[in-house]
Amino acid sequence: MYLASSEPATVGSLRYFNENKLEFAPVSCCSVVIHAARISPDIEVFSDKLAAVDYHLFGDIISLIPFGLPESFTPKYHPFVSVCGAASNVDKQNSSFDITAEQYLSANKAYNNQFPVHPDTPRWQNKKPLPGPGKPVVVDGFLTGVERNPDRTVKHFIIDIEKVTFVGQGTSAPKAEPSPVKLKSDSGASALMFTGFDEVTEQQPAPKKRKITLVTTDDHPTEQPNNRDDDKGEGSSPGGRRRQRQ
């Protein structure tokens, strides 16, 4: 990937799922969309000539369009980068700040995959879109340089900003609604009551009425309902069963 500053090119170790069985020449030019992170000495690279410290980044190829052999066109175009993260080290005098983004990469699932970025904004003359410290932003721009540490590991990537999107602060979680199922105590016993489904609350069924037969002296039995649960004063008589009320 072309840089034109600090180092002649950005070298990356990338993985690609070749679903359409594309054939590549030993040296070919492609347009790719990747999810990338800063290289680590612990990352396994598949090269006989380069070690992990010789790379700048590693990651997954999301989209790939082959352009052909390098002789057919010039590959000297800066990569376009989009990064999302919280701003830090905001320098208003130099119109720059830092972002350390983390993301999932299949190349190394257990590693803390980071893409440290130092965005620079020479584009705006009057008011530059600088975020506050700790504010989340999305940065879009062209990759123009790489800075290394004394041990040759990557310190951060330099991006010339084309666009800054202020994401804003997160909102609090919505308040949970009460459960439609409630336990209601009725005379010391717990009864399951349902609310929220209808205007009328479901009630317990009324006790079933019992019918009793009263035998009179003229042998004409009559029936009448009785809602009482217990019978009192029952006894036998020569003419049959008689209920005596107390």
Order of alpha helices (4+ residues) and beta strands (2+ residues): beta-beta-beta-beta-beta-beta-beta-beta-beta-beta-beta-beta-beta-beta
